[in-house]
Amino acid sequence: MLVPGDLAGPAHCRAVIAKAVDEGFATHTLPLEEGPQAYKTFQAKEDGMVKALLNP
């Protein structure tokens, strides 16, 4: 479990994102380049996409 003050800046962001992915936050994980298509898929409610995580 992350406690405020444990991490700061980019390291904190990476830890929070990793925890969210591990807990099933995102239904889809895609590269950033696929963002425009992912948005279209999300809007059309296709492929069961509820939450997408785009990796840089």
mmCIF file of the N, C-alpha and C atoms, coordinates in Angstrom:
data_MODEL
# 
_entry.id   MODEL 
# 
loop_
_atom_site.group_PDB 
_atom_site.id 
_atom_site.type_symbol 
_atom_site.label_atom_id 
_atom_site.label_alt_id 
_atom_site.label_comp_id 
_atom_site.label_asym_id 
_atom_site.label_entity_id 
_atom_site.label_seq_id 
_atom_site.pdbx_PDB_ins_code 
_atom_site.Cartn_x 
_atom_site.Cartn_y 
_atom_site.Cartn_z 
_atom_site.occupancy 
_atom_site.B_iso_or_equiv 
_atom_site.pdbx_formal_charge 
_atom_site.auth_seq_id 
_atom_site.auth_comp_id 
_atom_site.auth_asym_id 
_atom_site.auth_atom_id 
_atom_site.pdbx_PDB_model_num 
ATOM 1   N N  . MET A 1 1  ? 0.842   -1.189 0.000   1.00 0.00 ? 1  MET A N  1 
ATOM 2   C CA . MET A 1 1  ? 0.000   0.000  0.000   1.00 0.00 ? 1  MET A CA 1 
ATOM 3   C C  . MET A 1 1  ? 0.875   1.235  0.000   1.00 0.00 ? 1  MET A C  1 
ATOM 4   N N  . LEU A 1 2  ? 0.511   2.199  -0.812  1.00 0.00 ? 2  LEU A N  1 
ATOM 5   C CA . LEU A 1 2  ? 1.266   3.443  -0.872  1.00 0.00 ? 2  LEU A CA 1 
ATOM 6   C C  . LEU A 1 2  ? 0.781   4.407  0.199   1.00 0.00 ? 2  LEU A C  1 
ATOM 7   N N  . VAL A 1 3  ? 1.742   5.009  0.861   1.00 0.00 ? 3  VAL A N  1 
ATOM 8   C CA . VAL A 1 3  ? 1.440   5.994  1.891   1.00 0.00 ? 3  VAL A CA 1 
ATOM 9   C C  . VAL A 1 3  ? 1.933   7.343  1.385   1.00 0.00 ? 3  VAL A C  1 
ATOM 10  N N  . PRO A 1 4  ? 1.132   8.420  1.539   1.00 0.00 ? 4  PRO A N  1 
ATOM 11  C CA . PRO A 1 4  ? 1.599   9.729  1.097   1.00 0.00 ? 4  PRO A CA 1 
ATOM 12  C C  . PRO A 1 4  ? 2.981   10.025 1.676   1.00 0.00 ? 4  PRO A C  1 
ATOM 13  N N  . GLY A 1 5  ? 3.844   10.511 0.817   1.00 0.00 ? 5  GLY A N  1 
ATOM 14  C CA . GLY A 1 5  ? 5.197   10.819 1.243   1.00 0.00 ? 5  GLY A CA 1 
ATOM 15  C C  . GLY A 1 5  ? 6.190   9.715  0.942   1.00 0.00 ? 5  GLY A C  1 
ATOM 16  N N  . ASP A 1 6  ? 5.717   8.508  0.612   1.00 0.00 ? 6  ASP A N  1 
ATOM 17  C CA . ASP A 1 6  ? 6.617   7.402  0.282   1.00 0.00 ? 6  ASP A CA 1 
ATOM 18  C C  . ASP A 1 6  ? 7.404   7.700  -0.990  1.00 0.00 ? 6  ASP A C  1 
ATOM 19  N N  . LEU A 1 7  ? 6.732   8.222  -1.978  1.00 0.00 ? 7  LEU A N  1 
ATOM 20  C CA . LEU A 1 7  ? 7.341   8.501  -3.270  1.00 0.00 ? 7  LEU A CA 1 
ATOM 21  C C  . LEU A 1 7  ? 6.933   9.906  -3.706  1.00 0.00 ? 7  LEU A C  1 
ATOM 22  N N  . ALA A 1 8  ? 7.688   10.439 -4.618  1.00 0.00 ? 8  ALA A N  1 
ATOM 23  C CA . ALA A 1 8  ? 7.340   11.770 -5.126  1.00 0.00 ? 8  ALA A CA 1 
ATOM 24  C C  . ALA A 1 8  ? 7.587   11.810 -6.623  1.00 0.00 ? 8  ALA A C  1 
ATOM 25  N N  . GLY A 1 9  ? 6.882   12.671 -7.290  1.00 0.00 ? 9  GLY A N  1 
ATOM 26  C CA . GLY A 1 9  ? 7.098   12.925 -8.706  1.00 0.00 ? 9  GLY A CA 1 
ATOM 27  C C  . GLY A 1 9  ? 6.818   11.725 -9.587  1.00 0.00 ? 9  GLY A C  1 
ATOM 28  N N  . PRO A 1 10 ? 7.641   11.557 -10.635 1.00 0.00 ? 10 PRO A N  1 
ATOM 29  C CA . PRO A 1 10 ? 7.411   10.486 -11.613 1.00 0.00 ? 10 PRO A CA 1 
ATOM 30  C C  . PRO A 1 10 ? 7.383   9.090  -10.994 1.00 0.00 ? 10 PRO A C  1 
ATOM 31  N N  . ALA A 1 11 ? 8.191   8.845  -9.986  1.00 0.00 ? 11 ALA A N  1 
ATOM 32  C CA . ALA A 1 11 ? 8.198   7.521  -9.349  1.00 0.00 ? 11 ALA A CA 1 
ATOM 33  C C  . ALA A 1 11 ? 6.848   7.237  -8.713  1.00 0.00 ? 11 ALA A C  1 
ATOM 34  N N  . HIS A 1 12 ? 6.240   8.239  -8.123  1.00 0.00 ? 12 HIS A N  1 
ATOM 35  C CA . HIS A 1 12 ? 4.919   8.081  -7.513  1.00 0.00 ? 12 HIS A CA 1 
ATOM 36  C C  . HIS A 1 12 ? 3.885   7.775  -8.590  1.00 0.00 ? 12 HIS A C  1 
ATOM 37  N N  . CYS A 1 13 ? 3.936   8.496  -9.688  1.00 0.00 ? 13 CYS A N  1 
ATOM 38  C CA . CYS A 1 13 ? 2.989   8.264  -10.791 1.00 0.00 ? 13 CYS A CA 1 
ATOM 39  C C  . CYS A 1 13 ? 3.112   6.844  -11.314 1.00 0.00 ? 13 CYS A C  1 
ATOM 40  N N  . ARG A 1 14 ? 4.336   6.378  -11.530 1.00 0.00 ? 14 ARG A N  1 
ATOM 41  C CA . ARG A 1 14 ? 4.530   5.012  -12.026 1.00 0.00 ? 14 ARG A CA 1 
ATOM 42  C C  . ARG A 1 14 ? 3.975   3.988  -11.045 1.00 0.00 ? 14 ARG A C  1 
ATOM 43  N N  . ALA A 1 15 ? 4.180   4.207  -9.767  1.00 0.00 ? 15 ALA A N  1 
ATOM 44  C CA . ALA A 1 15 ? 3.692   3.268  -8.758  1.00 0.00 ? 15 ALA A CA 1 
ATOM 45  C C  . ALA A 1 15 ? 2.167   3.229  -8.728  1.00 0.00 ? 15 ALA A C  1 
ATOM 46  N N  . VAL A 1 16 ? 1.543   4.382  -8.823  1.00 0.00 ? 16 VAL A N  1 
ATOM 47  C CA . VAL A 1 16 ? 0.081   4.449  -8.805  1.00 0.00 ? 16 VAL A CA 1 
ATOM 48  C C  . VAL A 1 16 ? -0.491  3.767  -10.043 1.00 0.00 ? 16 VAL A C  1 
ATOM 49  N N  . ILE A 1 17 ? 0.108   4.015  -11.197 1.00 0.00 ? 17 ILE A N  1 
ATOM 50  C CA . ILE A 1 17 ? -0.368  3.394  -12.441 1.00 0.00 ? 17 ILE A CA 1 
ATOM 51  C C  . ILE A 1 17 ? -0.182  1.884  -12.382 1.00 0.00 ? 17 ILE A C  1 
ATOM 52  N N  . ALA A 1 18 ? 0.967   1.420  -11.908 1.00 0.00 ? 18 ALA A N  1 
ATOM 53  C CA . ALA A 1 18 ? 1.216   -0.020 -11.807 1.00 0.00 ? 18 ALA A CA 1 
ATOM 54  C C  . ALA A 1 18 ? 0.194   -0.673 -10.887 1.00 0.00 ? 18 ALA A C  1 
ATOM 55  N N  . LYS A 1 19 ? -0.121  -0.027 -9.777  1.00 0.00 ? 19 LYS A N  1 
ATOM 56  C CA . LYS A 1 19 ? -1.113  -0.570 -8.841  1.00 0.00 ? 19 LYS A CA 1 
ATOM 57  C C  . LYS A 1 19 ? -2.491  -0.622 -9.500  1.00 0.00 ? 19 LYS A C  1 
ATOM 58  N N  . ALA A 1 20 ? -2.857  0.406  -10.238 1.00 0.00 ? 20 ALA A N  1 
ATOM 59  C CA . ALA A 1 20 ? -4.159  0.441  -10.909 1.00 0.00 ? 20 ALA A CA 1 
ATOM 60  C C  . ALA A 1 20 ? -4.264  -0.684 -11.937 1.00 0.00 ? 20 ALA A C  1 
ATOM 61  N N  . VAL A 1 21 ? -3.203  -0.913 -12.676 1.00 0.00 ? 21 VAL A N  1 
ATOM 62  C CA . VAL A 1 21 ? -3.207  -1.971 -13.685 1.00 0.00 ? 21 VAL A CA 1 
ATOM 63  C C  . VAL A 1 21 ? -3.312  -3.333 -13.004 1.00 0.00 ? 21 VAL A C  1 
ATOM 64  N N  . ASP A 1 22 ? -2.566  -3.532 -11.928 1.00 0.00 ? 22 ASP A N  1 
ATOM 65  C CA . ASP A 1 22 ? -2.602  -4.805 -11.203 1.00 0.00 ? 22 ASP A CA 1 
ATOM 66  C C  . ASP A 1 22 ? -3.989  -5.099 -10.647 1.00 0.00 ? 22 ASP A C  1 
ATOM 67  N N  . GLU A 1 23 ? -4.716  -4.068 -10.278 1.00 0.00 ? 23 GLU A N  1 
ATOM 68  C CA . GLU A 1 23 ? -6.031  -4.258 -9.673  1.00 0.00 ? 23 GLU A CA 1 
ATOM 69  C C  . GLU A 1 23 ? -7.143  -4.339 -10.713 1.00 0.00 ? 23 GLU A C  1 
ATOM 70  N N  . GLY A 1 24 ? -6.788  -4.340 -11.984 1.00 0.00 ? 24 GLY A N  1 
ATOM 71  C CA . GLY A 1 24 ? -7.800  -4.466 -13.014 1.00 0.00 ? 24 GLY A CA 1 
ATOM 72  C C  . GLY A 1 24 ? -8.528  -3.179 -13.333 1.00 0.00 ? 24 GLY A C  1 
ATOM 73  N N  . PHE A 1 25 ? -7.920  -2.044 -13.048 1.00 0.00 ? 25 PHE A N  1 
ATOM 74  C CA . PHE A 1 25 ? -8.535  -0.746 -13.330 1.00 0.00 ? 25 PHE A CA 1 
ATOM 75  C C  . PHE A 1 25 ? -8.903  -0.622 -14.800 1.00 0.00 ? 25 PHE A C  1 
ATOM 76  N N  . ALA A 1 26 ? -7.991  -1.005 -15.662 1.00 0.00 ? 26 ALA A N  1 
ATOM 77  C CA . ALA A 1 26 ? -8.200  -0.834 -17.101 1.00 0.00 ? 26 ALA A CA 1 
ATOM 78  C C  . ALA A 1 26 ? -8.687  -2.137 -17.729 1.00 0.00 ? 26 ALA A C  1 
ATOM 79  N N  . THR A 1 27 ? -9.662  -2.005 -18.621 1.00 0.00 ? 27 THR A N  1 
ATOM 80  C CA . THR A 1 27 ? -10.113 -3.178 -19.358 1.00 0.00 ? 27 THR A CA 1 
ATOM 81  C C  . THR A 1 27 ? -9.225  -3.412 -20.566 1.00 0.00 ? 27 THR A C  1 
ATOM 82  N N  . HIS A 1 28 ? -8.526  -2.380 -21.009 1.00 0.00 ? 28 HIS A N  1 
ATOM 83  C CA . HIS A 1 28 ? -7.635  -2.466 -22.170 1.00 0.00 ? 28 HIS A CA 1 
ATOM 84  C C  . HIS A 1 28 ? -6.369  -1.659 -21.885 1.00 0.00 ? 28 HIS A C  1 
ATOM 85  N N  . THR A 1 29 ? -5.233  -2.196 -22.258 1.00 0.00 ? 29 THR A N  1 
ATOM 86  C CA . THR A 1 29 ? -3.952  -1.496 -22.161 1.00 0.00 ? 29 THR A CA 1 
ATOM 87  C C  . THR A 1 29 ? -3.362  -1.463 -23.562 1.00 0.00 ? 29 THR A C  1 
ATOM 88  N N  . LEU A 1 30 ? -3.097  -0.246 -24.049 1.00 0.00 ? 30 LEU A N  1 
ATOM 89  C CA . LEU A 1 30 ? -2.666  -0.060 -25.433 1.00 0.00 ? 30 LEU A CA 1 
ATOM 90  C C  . LEU A 1 30 ? -1.513  0.930  -25.500 1.00 0.00 ? 30 LEU A C  1 
ATOM 91  N N  . PRO A 1 31 ? -0.723  0.866  -26.588 1.00 0.00 ? 31 PRO A N  1 
ATOM 92  C CA . PRO A 1 31 ? 0.313   1.882  -26.777 1.00 0.00 ? 31 PRO A CA 1 
ATOM 93  C C  . PRO A 1 31 ? -0.335  3.236  -27.102 1.00 0.00 ? 31 PRO A C  1 
ATOM 94  N N  . LEU A 1 32 ? 0.336   4.291  -26.740 1.00 0.00 ? 32 LEU A N  1 
ATOM 95  C CA . LEU A 1 32 ? -0.171  5.649  -26.944 1.00 0.00 ? 32 LEU A CA 1 
ATOM 96  C C  . LEU A 1 32 ? -0.558  5.914  -28.392 1.00 0.00 ? 32 LEU A C  1 
ATOM 97  N N  . GLU A 1 33 ? 0.178   5.324  -29.325 1.00 0.00 ? 33 GLU A N  1 
ATOM 98  C CA . GLU A 1 33 ? -0.088  5.542  -30.752 1.00 0.00 ? 33 GLU A CA 1 
ATOM 99  C C  . GLU A 1 33 ? -1.488  5.078  -31.150 1.00 0.00 ? 33 GLU A C  1 
ATOM 100 N N  . GLU A 1 34 ? -2.060  4.158  -30.389 1.00 0.00 ? 34 GLU A N  1 
ATOM 101 C CA . GLU A 1 34 ? -3.388  3.648  -30.701 1.00 0.00 ? 34 GLU A CA 1 
ATOM 102 C C  . GLU A 1 34 ? -4.499  4.450  -30.016 1.00 0.00 ? 34 GLU A C  1 
ATOM 103 N N  . GLY A 1 35 ? -4.150  5.570  -29.410 1.00 0.00 ? 35 GLY A N  1 
ATOM 104 C CA . GLY A 1 35 ? -5.109  6.396  -28.694 1.00 0.00 ? 35 GLY A CA 1 
ATOM 105 C C  . GLY A 1 35 ? -6.323  6.812  -29.503 1.00 0.00 ? 35 GLY A C  1 
ATOM 106 N N  . PRO A 1 36 ? -6.131  7.369  -30.712 1.00 0.00 ? 36 PRO A N  1 
ATOM 107 C CA . PRO A 1 36 ? -7.305  7.783  -31.487 1.00 0.00 ? 36 PRO A CA 1 
ATOM 108 C C  . PRO A 1 36 ? -8.268  6.627  -31.788 1.00 0.00 ? 36 PRO A C  1 
ATOM 109 N N  . GLN A 1 37 ? -7.738  5.471  -32.155 1.00 0.00 ? 37 GLN A N  1 
ATOM 110 C CA . GLN A 1 37 ? -8.606  4.325  -32.427 1.00 0.00 ? 37 GLN A CA 1 
ATOM 111 C C  . GLN A 1 37 ? -9.247  3.818  -31.136 1.00 0.00 ? 37 GLN A C  1 
ATOM 112 N N  . ALA A 1 38 ? -8.490  3.842  -30.044 1.00 0.00 ? 38 ALA A N  1 
ATOM 113 C CA . ALA A 1 38 ? -9.039  3.402  -28.758 1.00 0.00 ? 38 ALA A CA 1 
ATOM 114 C C  . ALA A 1 38 ? -10.219 4.283  -28.358 1.00 0.00 ? 38 ALA A C  1 
ATOM 115 N N  . TYR A 1 39 ? -10.112 5.578  -28.611 1.00 0.00 ? 39 TYR A N  1 
ATOM 116 C CA . TYR A 1 39 ? -11.213 6.481  -28.276 1.00 0.00 ? 39 TYR A CA 1 
ATOM 117 C C  . TYR A 1 39 ? -12.459 6.140  -29.094 1.00 0.00 ? 39 TYR A C  1 
ATOM 118 N N  . LYS A 1 40 ? -12.266 5.845  -30.366 1.00 0.00 ? 40 LYS A N  1 
ATOM 119 C CA . LYS A 1 40 ? -13.398 5.471  -31.220 1.00 0.00 ? 40 LYS A CA 1 
ATOM 120 C C  . LYS A 1 40 ? -14.036 4.174  -30.724 1.00 0.00 ? 40 LYS A C  1 
ATOM 121 N N  . THR A 1 41 ? -13.198 3.217  -30.350 1.00 0.00 ? 41 THR A N  1 
ATOM 122 C CA . THR A 1 41 ? -13.698 1.940  -29.831 1.00 0.00 ? 41 THR A CA 1 
ATOM 123 C C  . THR A 1 41 ? -14.474 2.171  -28.540 1.00 0.00 ? 41 THR A C  1 
ATOM 124 N N  . PHE A 1 42 ? -13.936 3.016  -27.675 1.00 0.00 ? 42 PHE A N  1 
ATOM 125 C CA . PHE A 1 42 ? -14.595 3.320  -26.407 1.00 0.00 ? 42 PHE A CA 1 
ATOM 126 C C  . PHE A 1 42 ? -15.945 3.995  -26.648 1.00 0.00 ? 42 PHE A C  1 
ATOM 127 N N  . GLN A 1 43 ? -15.959 4.994  -27.513 1.00 0.00 ? 43 GLN A N  1 
ATOM 128 C CA . GLN A 1 43 ? -17.204 5.721  -27.786 1.00 0.00 ? 43 GLN A CA 1 
ATOM 129 C C  . GLN A 1 43 ? -18.283 4.802  -28.357 1.00 0.00 ? 43 GLN A C  1 
ATOM 130 N N  . ALA A 1 44 ? -17.880 3.865  -29.201 1.00 0.00 ? 44 ALA A N  1 
ATOM 131 C CA . ALA A 1 44 ? -18.829 2.948  -29.826 1.00 0.00 ? 44 ALA A CA 1 
ATOM 132 C C  . ALA A 1 44 ? -19.201 1.788  -28.892 1.00 0.00 ? 44 ALA A C  1 
ATOM 133 N N  . LYS A 1 45 ? -18.568 1.759  -27.706 1.00 0.00 ? 45 LYS A N  1 
ATOM 134 C CA . LYS A 1 45 ? -18.799 0.695  -26.727 1.00 0.00 ? 45 LYS A CA 1 
ATOM 135 C C  . LYS A 1 45 ? -18.563 -0.686 -27.338 1.00 0.00 ? 45 LYS A C  1 
ATOM 136 N N  . GLU A 1 46 ? -17.491 -0.774 -28.110 1.00 0.00 ? 46 GLU A N  1 
ATOM 137 C CA . GLU A 1 46 ? -17.110 -2.030 -28.757 1.00 0.00 ? 46 GLU A CA 1 
ATOM 138 C C  . GLU A 1 46 ? -16.048 -2.748 -27.927 1.00 0.00 ? 46 GLU A C  1 
ATOM 139 N N  . ASP A 1 47 ? -15.926 -4.025 -28.142 1.00 0.00 ? 47 ASP A N  1 
ATOM 140 C CA . ASP A 1 47 ? -14.858 -4.841 -27.563 1.00 0.00 ? 47 ASP A CA 1 
ATOM 141 C C  . ASP A 1 47 ? -14.839 -4.807 -26.033 1.00 0.00 ? 47 ASP A C  1 
ATOM 142 N N  . GLY A 1 48 ? -15.948 -4.422 -25.413 1.00 0.00 ? 48 GLY A N  1 
ATOM 143 C CA . GLY A 1 48 ? -16.015 -4.397 -23.954 1.00 0.00 ? 48 GLY A CA 1 
ATOM 144 C C  . GLY A 1 48 ? -15.134 -3.349 -23.311 1.00 0.00 ? 48 GLY A C  1 
ATOM 145 N N  . MET A 1 49 ? -14.743 -2.330 -24.061 1.00 0.00 ? 49 MET A N  1 
ATOM 146 C CA . MET A 1 49 ? -13.848 -1.300 -23.533 1.00 0.00 ? 49 MET A CA 1 
ATOM 147 C C  . MET A 1 49 ? -14.595 -0.372 -22.589 1.00 0.00 ? 49 MET A C  1 
ATOM 148 N N  . VAL A 1 50 ? -14.141 -0.357 -21.344 1.00 0.00 ? 50 VAL A N  1 
ATOM 149 C CA . VAL A 1 50 ? -14.718 0.530  -20.323 1.00 0.00 ? 50 VAL A CA 1 
ATOM 150 C C  . VAL A 1 50 ? -13.680 1.563  -19.909 1.00 0.00 ? 50 VAL A C  1 
ATOM 151 N N  . LYS A 1 51 ? -12.485 1.094  -19.608 1.00 0.00 ? 51 LYS A N  1 
ATOM 152 C CA . LYS A 1 51 ? -11.373 1.980  -19.232 1.00 0.00 ? 51 LYS A CA 1 
ATOM 153 C C  . LYS A 1 51 ? -10.137 1.537  -20.002 1.00 0.00 ? 51 LYS A C  1 
ATOM 154 N N  . ALA A 1 52 ? -9.507  2.469  -20.676 1.00 0.00 ? 52 ALA A N  1 
ATOM 155 C CA . ALA A 1 52 ? -8.299  2.157  -21.441 1.00 0.00 ? 52 ALA A CA 1 
ATOM 156 C C  . ALA A 1 52 ? -7.104  2.864  -20.819 1.00 0.00 ? 52 ALA A C  1 
ATOM 157 N N  . LEU A 1 53 ? -6.006  2.166  -20.736 1.00 0.00 ? 53 LEU A N  1 
ATOM 158 C CA . LEU A 1 53 ? -4.759  2.732  -20.241 1.00 0.00 ? 53 LEU A CA 1 
ATOM 159 C C  . LEU A 1 53 ? -3.809  2.796  -21.433 1.00 0.00 ? 53 LEU A C  1 
ATOM 160 N N  . LEU A 1 54 ? -3.350  4.012  -21.756 1.00 0.00 ? 54 LEU A N  1 
ATOM 161 C CA . LEU A 1 54 ? -2.442  4.213  -22.890 1.00 0.00 ? 54 LEU A CA 1 
ATOM 162 C C  . LEU A 1 54 ? -1.025  4.359  -22.343 1.00 0.00 ? 54 LEU A C  1 
ATOM 163 N N  . ASN A 1 55 ? -0.138  3.500  -22.800 1.00 0.00 ? 55 ASN A N  1 
ATOM 164 C CA . ASN A 1 55 ? 1.269   3.530  -22.380 1.00 0.00 ? 55 ASN A CA 1 
ATOM 165 C C  . ASN A 1 55 ? 2.099   4.362  -23.349 1.00 0.00 ? 55 ASN A C  1 
ATOM 166 N N  . PRO A 1 56 ? 2.896   5.295  -22.806 1.00 0.00 ? 56 PRO A N  1 
ATOM 167 C CA . PRO A 1 56 ? 3.755   6.104  -23.697 1.00 0.00 ? 56 PRO A CA 1 
ATOM 168 C C  . PRO A 1 56 ? 4.862   5.274  -24.309 1.00 0.00 ? 56 PRO A C  1 
# 
